[in-house]
Amino acid sequence: MCPYCGEEISMILDLSVPRQVYIEDCEVCCNPIEISYTAEDDELIGFTAKRLE
């Protein structure tokens, strides 16, 4: 869910990478979202999507 407009958004995560932080624009309102996630054994164990400060 976009932290700006509240719309559901989709993204593809590469779970072979243990930890990633990157910026992706909302496909609805185009505002920048900081995506952060952690994975272990190709399983998602943590995820956040927050406003870029």
PDB file with one MODEL, atoms N, CA, C and O in Angstrom:
MODEL        1
ATOM      1  N   MET A   1       0.848  -1.174   0.000  1.00  0.00           N
ATOM      2  CA  MET A   1       0.000   0.000   0.000  1.00  0.00           C
ATOM      3  C   MET A   1       0.896   1.239   0.000  1.00  0.00           C
ATOM      4  O   MET A   1       1.865   1.327   0.754  1.00  0.00           O
ATOM      5  N   CYS A   2       0.552   2.173  -0.848  1.00  0.00           N
ATOM      6  CA  CYS A   2       1.329   3.407  -0.934  1.00  0.00           C
ATOM      7  C   CYS A   2       1.141   4.229   0.346  1.00  0.00           C
ATOM      8  O   CYS A   2       0.009   4.457   0.773  1.00  0.00           O
ATOM      9  N   PRO A   3       2.254   4.678   0.966  1.00  0.00           N
ATOM     10  CA  PRO A   3       2.146   5.495   2.174  1.00  0.00           C
ATOM     11  C   PRO A   3       1.666   6.923   1.899  1.00  0.00           C
ATOM     12  O   PRO A   3       1.394   7.667   2.841  1.00  0.00           O
ATOM     13  N   TYR A   4       1.560   7.313   0.644  1.00  0.00           N
ATOM     14  CA  TYR A   4       1.072   8.646   0.279  1.00  0.00           C
ATOM     15  C   TYR A   4      -0.417   8.631  -0.051  1.00  0.00           C
ATOM     16  O   TYR A   4      -1.208   9.337   0.576  1.00  0.00           O
ATOM     17  N   CYS A   5      -0.797   7.814  -1.048  1.00  0.00           N
ATOM     18  CA  CYS A   5      -2.179   7.853  -1.542  1.00  0.00           C
ATOM     19  C   CYS A   5      -3.046   6.706  -1.011  1.00  0.00           C
ATOM     20  O   CYS A   5      -4.265   6.735  -1.178  1.00  0.00           O
ATOM     21  N   GLY A   6      -2.441   5.701  -0.376  1.00  0.00           N
ATOM     22  CA  GLY A   6      -3.196   4.606   0.217  1.00  0.00           C
ATOM     23  C   GLY A   6      -3.643   3.527  -0.758  1.00  0.00           C
ATOM     24  O   GLY A   6      -4.310   2.573  -0.359  1.00  0.00           O
ATOM     25  N   GLU A   7      -3.286   3.666  -2.027  1.00  0.00           N
ATOM     26  CA  GLU A   7      -3.667   2.667  -3.028  1.00  0.00           C
ATOM     27  C   GLU A   7      -2.766   1.434  -2.929  1.00  0.00           C
ATOM     28  O   GLU A   7      -1.597   1.533  -2.559  1.00  0.00           O
ATOM     29  N   GLU A   8      -3.331   0.274  -3.267  1.00  0.00           N
ATOM     30  CA  GLU A   8      -2.527  -0.940  -3.337  1.00  0.00           C
ATOM     31  C   GLU A   8      -1.634  -0.857  -4.561  1.00  0.00           C
ATOM     32  O   GLU A   8      -2.072  -0.454  -5.639  1.00  0.00           O
ATOM     33  N   ILE A   9      -0.374  -1.243  -4.383  1.00  0.00           N
ATOM     34  CA  ILE A   9       0.578  -1.247  -5.488  1.00  0.00           C
ATOM     35  C   ILE A   9       1.229  -2.622  -5.562  1.00  0.00           C
ATOM     36  O   ILE A   9       1.181  -3.391  -4.602  1.00  0.00           O
ATOM     37  N   SER A  10       1.828  -2.923  -6.689  1.00  0.00           N
ATOM     38  CA  SER A  10       2.481  -4.221  -6.851  1.00  0.00           C
ATOM     39  C   SER A  10       3.964  -4.013  -7.114  1.00  0.00           C
ATOM     40  O   SER A  10       4.376  -2.987  -7.654  1.00  0.00           O
ATOM     41  N   MET A  11       4.759  -5.002  -6.723  1.00  0.00           N
ATOM     42  CA  MET A  11       6.196  -4.970  -6.981  1.00  0.00           C
ATOM     43  C   MET A  11       6.718  -6.396  -6.951  1.00  0.00           C
ATOM     44  O   MET A  11       6.096  -7.287  -6.372  1.00  0.00           O
ATOM     45  N   ILE A  12       7.849  -6.598  -7.571  1.00  0.00           N
ATOM     46  CA  ILE A  12       8.492  -7.906  -7.579  1.00  0.00           C
ATOM     47  C   ILE A  12       9.740  -7.811  -6.713  1.00  0.00           C
ATOM     48  O   ILE A  12      10.581  -6.936  -6.920  1.00  0.00           O
ATOM     49  N   LEU A  13       9.861  -8.709  -5.745  1.00  0.00           N
ATOM     50  CA  LEU A  13      11.009  -8.735  -4.847  1.00  0.00           C
ATOM     51  C   LEU A  13      11.889  -9.930  -5.189  1.00  0.00           C
ATOM     52  O   LEU A  13      11.386 -11.022  -5.451  1.00  0.00           O
ATOM     53  N   ASP A  14      13.199  -9.723  -5.188  1.00  0.00           N
ATOM     54  CA  ASP A  14      14.155 -10.802  -5.423  1.00  0.00           C
ATOM     55  C   ASP A  14      14.552 -11.377  -4.066  1.00  0.00           C
ATOM     56  O   ASP A  14      15.422 -10.826  -3.391  1.00  0.00           O
ATOM     57  N   LEU A  15      13.927 -12.472  -3.666  1.00  0.00           N
ATOM     58  CA  LEU A  15      14.160 -13.045  -2.341  1.00  0.00           C
ATOM     59  C   LEU A  15      15.484 -13.792  -2.238  1.00  0.00           C
ATOM     60  O   LEU A  15      15.827 -14.283  -1.162  1.00  0.00           O
ATOM     61  N   SER A  16      16.236 -13.890  -3.337  1.00  0.00           N
ATOM     62  CA  SER A  16      17.567 -14.500  -3.263  1.00  0.00           C
ATOM     63  C   SER A  16      18.581 -13.519  -2.676  1.00  0.00           C
ATOM     64  O   SER A  16      19.690 -13.909  -2.311  1.00  0.00           O
ATOM     65  N   VAL A  17      18.195 -12.240  -2.586  1.00  0.00           N
ATOM     66  CA  VAL A  17      19.036 -11.205  -1.977  1.00  0.00           C
ATOM     67  C   VAL A  17      18.611 -11.074  -0.516  1.00  0.00           C
ATOM     68  O   VAL A  17      17.440 -10.803  -0.249  1.00  0.00           O
ATOM     69  N   PRO A  18      19.536 -11.260   0.446  1.00  0.00           N
ATOM     70  CA  PRO A  18      19.152 -11.264   1.870  1.00  0.00           C
ATOM     71  C   PRO A  18      18.539  -9.961   2.382  1.00  0.00           C
ATOM     72  O   PRO A  18      17.636  -9.990   3.218  1.00  0.00           O
ATOM     73  N   ARG A  19      19.026  -8.813   1.885  1.00  0.00           N
ATOM     74  CA  ARG A  19      18.507  -7.523   2.369  1.00  0.00           C
ATOM     75  C   ARG A  19      18.609  -6.510   1.243  1.00  0.00           C
ATOM     76  O   ARG A  19      19.623  -6.435   0.549  1.00  0.00           O
ATOM     77  N   GLN A  20      17.556  -5.739   1.071  1.00  0.00           N
ATOM     78  CA  GLN A  20      17.575  -4.701   0.048  1.00  0.00           C
ATOM     79  C   GLN A  20      16.811  -3.481   0.512  1.00  0.00           C
ATOM     80  O   GLN A  20      15.783  -3.587   1.180  1.00  0.00           O
ATOM     81  N   VAL A  21      17.331  -2.319   0.148  1.00  0.00           N
ATOM     82  CA  VAL A  21      16.648  -1.043   0.367  1.00  0.00           C
ATOM     83  C   VAL A  21      16.746  -0.287  -0.950  1.00  0.00           C
ATOM     84  O   VAL A  21      17.839  -0.107  -1.486  1.00  0.00           O
ATOM     85  N   TYR A  22      15.612   0.152  -1.471  1.00  0.00           N
ATOM     86  CA  TYR A  22      15.621   0.895  -2.724  1.00  0.00           C
ATOM     87  C   TYR A  22      14.408   1.813  -2.798  1.00  0.00           C
ATOM     88  O   TYR A  22      13.481   1.699  -1.997  1.00  0.00           O
ATOM     89  N   ILE A  23      14.425   2.720  -3.761  1.00  0.00           N
ATOM     90  CA  ILE A  23      13.348   3.689  -3.962  1.00  0.00           C
ATOM     91  C   ILE A  23      12.557   3.282  -5.206  1.00  0.00           C
ATOM     92  O   ILE A  23      13.132   2.993  -6.255  1.00  0.00           O
ATOM     93  N   GLU A  24      11.242   3.266  -5.072  1.00  0.00           N
ATOM     94  CA  GLU A  24      10.364   2.965  -6.205  1.00  0.00           C
ATOM     95  C   GLU A  24       9.210   3.960  -6.181  1.00  0.00           C
ATOM     96  O   GLU A  24       8.650   4.241  -5.122  1.00  0.00           O
ATOM     97  N   ASP A  25       8.858   4.489  -7.339  1.00  0.00           N
ATOM     98  CA  ASP A  25       7.742   5.431  -7.428  1.00  0.00           C
ATOM     99  C   ASP A  25       6.418   4.682  -7.393  1.00  0.00           C
ATOM    100  O   ASP A  25       6.290   3.605  -7.975  1.00  0.00           O
ATOM    101  N   CYS A  26       5.436   5.257  -6.707  1.00  0.00           N
ATOM    102  CA  CYS A  26       4.087   4.690  -6.683  1.00  0.00           C
ATOM    103  C   CYS A  26       3.534   4.705  -8.101  1.00  0.00           C
ATOM    104  O   CYS A  26       3.641   5.710  -8.803  1.00  0.00           O
ATOM    105  N   GLU A  27       2.948   3.598  -8.517  1.00  0.00           N
ATOM    106  CA  GLU A  27       2.392   3.518  -9.874  1.00  0.00           C
ATOM    107  C   GLU A  27       1.094   4.303 -10.017  1.00  0.00           C
ATOM    108  O   GLU A  27       0.599   4.468 -11.132  1.00  0.00           O
ATOM    109  N   VAL A  28       0.529   4.792  -8.907  1.00  0.00           N
ATOM    110  CA  VAL A  28      -0.717   5.563  -8.950  1.00  0.00           C
ATOM    111  C   VAL A  28      -0.435   7.063  -8.831  1.00  0.00           C
ATOM    112  O   VAL A  28      -0.830   7.838  -9.702  1.00  0.00           O
ATOM    113  N   CYS A  29       0.249   7.477  -7.753  1.00  0.00           N
ATOM    114  CA  CYS A  29       0.465   8.915  -7.517  1.00  0.00           C
ATOM    115  C   CYS A  29       1.878   9.393  -7.854  1.00  0.00           C
ATOM    116  O   CYS A  29       2.151  10.593  -7.806  1.00  0.00           O
ATOM    117  N   CYS A  30       2.775   8.471  -8.192  1.00  0.00           N
ATOM    118  CA  CYS A  30       4.150   8.770  -8.630  1.00  0.00           C
ATOM    119  C   CYS A  30       5.072   9.313  -7.539  1.00  0.00           C
ATOM    120  O   CYS A  30       6.173   9.765  -7.853  1.00  0.00           O
ATOM    121  N   ASN A  31       4.665   9.286  -6.279  1.00  0.00           N
ATOM    122  CA  ASN A  31       5.545   9.720  -5.198  1.00  0.00           C
ATOM    123  C   ASN A  31       6.574   8.631  -4.900  1.00  0.00           C
ATOM    124  O   ASN A  31       6.293   7.449  -5.094  1.00  0.00           O
ATOM    125  N   PRO A  32       7.785   9.022  -4.422  1.00  0.00           N
ATOM    126  CA  PRO A  32       8.835   8.047  -4.144  1.00  0.00           C
ATOM    127  C   PRO A  32       8.590   7.302  -2.825  1.00  0.00           C
ATOM    128  O   PRO A  32       8.282   7.913  -1.802  1.00  0.00           O
ATOM    129  N   ILE A  33       8.731   5.982  -2.870  1.00  0.00           N
ATOM    130  CA  ILE A  33       8.527   5.130  -1.699  1.00  0.00           C
ATOM    131  C   ILE A  33       9.836   4.406  -1.408  1.00  0.00           C
ATOM    132  O   ILE A  33      10.451   3.841  -2.313  1.00  0.00           O
ATOM    133  N   GLU A  34      10.266   4.422  -0.138  1.00  0.00           N
ATOM    134  CA  GLU A  34      11.439   3.653   0.257  1.00  0.00           C
ATOM    135  C   GLU A  34      10.993   2.237   0.597  1.00  0.00           C
ATOM    136  O   GLU A  34      10.243   2.026   1.550  1.00  0.00           O
ATOM    137  N   ILE A  35      11.455   1.277  -0.180  1.00  0.00           N
ATOM    138  CA  ILE A  35      11.138  -0.131   0.014  1.00  0.00           C
ATOM    139  C   ILE A  35      12.316  -0.781   0.719  1.00  0.00           C
ATOM    140  O   ILE A  35      13.459  -0.627   0.290  1.00  0.00           O
ATOM    141  N   SER A  36      12.050  -1.496   1.785  1.00  0.00           N
ATOM    142  CA  SER A  36      13.086  -2.199   2.525  1.00  0.00           C
ATOM    143  C   SER A  36      12.574  -3.583   2.877  1.00  0.00           C
ATOM    144  O   SER A  36      11.460  -3.732   3.380  1.00  0.00           O
ATOM    145  N   TYR A  37      13.390  -4.598   2.612  1.00  0.00           N
ATOM    146  CA  TYR A  37      12.972  -5.947   2.990  1.00  0.00           C
ATOM    147  C   TYR A  37      14.165  -6.826   3.319  1.00  0.00           C
ATOM    148  O   TYR A  37      15.288  -6.575   2.880  1.00  0.00           O
ATOM    149  N   THR A  38      13.897  -7.856   4.098  1.00  0.00           N
ATOM    150  CA  THR A  38      14.888  -8.872   4.411  1.00  0.00           C
ATOM    151  C   THR A  38      14.302 -10.234   4.064  1.00  0.00           C
ATOM    152  O   THR A  38      13.103 -10.477   4.206  1.00  0.00           O
ATOM    153  N   ALA A  39      15.187 -11.111   3.605  1.00  0.00           N
ATOM    154  CA  ALA A  39      14.774 -12.455   3.222  1.00  0.00           C
ATOM    155  C   ALA A  39      15.786 -13.452   3.776  1.00  0.00           C
ATOM    156  O   ALA A  39      16.964 -13.140   3.953  1.00  0.00           O
ATOM    157  N   GLU A  40      15.301 -14.638   4.040  1.00  0.00           N
ATOM    158  CA  GLU A  40      16.152 -15.718   4.525  1.00  0.00           C
ATOM    159  C   GLU A  40      15.671 -17.016   3.895  1.00  0.00           C
ATOM    160  O   GLU A  40      14.487 -17.344   3.961  1.00  0.00           O
ATOM    161  N   ASP A  41      16.590 -17.752   3.284  1.00  0.00           N
ATOM    162  CA  ASP A  41      16.248 -19.005   2.600  1.00  0.00           C
ATOM    163  C   ASP A  41      15.113 -18.801   1.602  1.00  0.00           C
ATOM    164  O   ASP A  41      14.177 -19.598   1.541  1.00  0.00           O
ATOM    165  N   ASP A  42      15.204 -17.726   0.822  1.00  0.00           N
ATOM    166  CA  ASP A  42      14.192 -17.374  -0.193  1.00  0.00           C
ATOM    167  C   ASP A  42      12.802 -17.158   0.385  1.00  0.00           C
ATOM    168  O   ASP A  42      11.801 -17.361  -0.302  1.00  0.00           O
ATOM    169  N   GLU A  43      12.741 -16.745   1.646  1.00  0.00           N
ATOM    170  CA  GLU A  43      11.461 -16.461   2.298  1.00  0.00           C
ATOM    171  C   GLU A  43      11.500 -15.042   2.860  1.00  0.00           C
ATOM    172  O   GLU A  43      12.478 -14.651   3.497  1.00  0.00           O
ATOM    173  N   LEU A  44      10.447 -14.278   2.627  1.00  0.00           N
ATOM    174  CA  LEU A  44      10.352 -12.905   3.115  1.00  0.00           C
ATOM    175  C   LEU A  44      10.143 -12.919   4.625  1.00  0.00           C
ATOM    176  O   LEU A  44       9.202 -13.539   5.119  1.00  0.00           O
ATOM    177  N   ILE A  45      11.036 -12.225   5.368  1.00  0.00           N
ATOM    178  CA  ILE A  45      10.884 -12.186   6.828  1.00  0.00           C
ATOM    179  C   ILE A  45      10.644 -10.780   7.361  1.00  0.00           C
ATOM    180  O   ILE A  45      10.279 -10.618   8.526  1.00  0.00           O
ATOM    181  N   GLY A  46      10.844  -9.757   6.526  1.00  0.00           N
ATOM    182  CA  GLY A  46      10.564  -8.388   6.945  1.00  0.00           C
ATOM    183  C   GLY A  46      10.348  -7.493   5.739  1.00  0.00           C
ATOM    184  O   GLY A  46      11.017  -7.649   4.718  1.00  0.00           O
ATOM    185  N   PHE A  47       9.405  -6.545   5.853  1.00  0.00           N
ATOM    186  CA  PHE A  47       9.099  -5.657   4.730  1.00  0.00           C
ATOM    187  C   PHE A  47       8.554  -4.340   5.259  1.00  0.00           C
ATOM    188  O   PHE A  47       7.713  -4.330   6.158  1.00  0.00           O
ATOM    189  N   THR A  48       9.034  -3.218   4.701  1.00  0.00           N
ATOM    190  CA  THR A  48       8.453  -1.908   4.989  1.00  0.00           C
ATOM    191  C   THR A  48       8.389  -1.100   3.690  1.00  0.00           C
ATOM    192  O   THR A  48       9.237  -1.238   2.809  1.00  0.00           O
ATOM    193  N   ALA A  49       7.380  -0.269   3.601  1.00  0.00           N
ATOM    194  CA  ALA A  49       7.231   0.685   2.502  1.00  0.00           C
ATOM    195  C   ALA A  49       6.856   2.003   3.158  1.00  0.00           C
ATOM    196  O   ALA A  49       5.761   2.137   3.703  1.00  0.00           O
ATOM    197  N   LYS A  50       7.768   2.987   3.108  1.00  0.00           N
ATOM    198  CA  LYS A  50       7.499   4.240   3.811  1.00  0.00           C
ATOM    199  C   LYS A  50       7.800   5.441   2.932  1.00  0.00           C
ATOM    200  O   LYS A  50       8.471   5.340   1.905  1.00  0.00           O
ATOM    201  N   ARG A  51       7.281   6.581   3.370  1.00  0.00           N
ATOM    202  CA  ARG A  51       7.521   7.846   2.668  1.00  0.00           C
ATOM    203  C   ARG A  51       9.009   8.146   2.671  1.00  0.00           C
ATOM    204  O   ARG A  51       9.709   7.894   3.652  1.00  0.00           O
ATOM    205  N   LEU A  52       9.471   8.679   1.577  1.00  0.00           N
ATOM    206  CA  LEU A  52      10.857   9.095   1.476  1.00  0.00           C
ATOM    207  C   LEU A  52      11.002  10.427   2.201  1.00  0.00           C
ATOM    208  O   LEU A  52      10.282  11.378   1.896  1.00  0.00           O
ATOM    209  N   GLU A  53      11.905  10.503   3.137  1.00  0.00           N
ATOM    210  CA  GLU A  53      12.077  11.714   3.947  1.00  0.00           C
ATOM    211  C   GLU A  53      13.272  12.501   3.487  1.00  0.00           C
ATOM    212  O   GLU A  53      13.574  13.552   4.051  1.00  0.00           O
TER     213      GLU A  53
ENDMDL
END
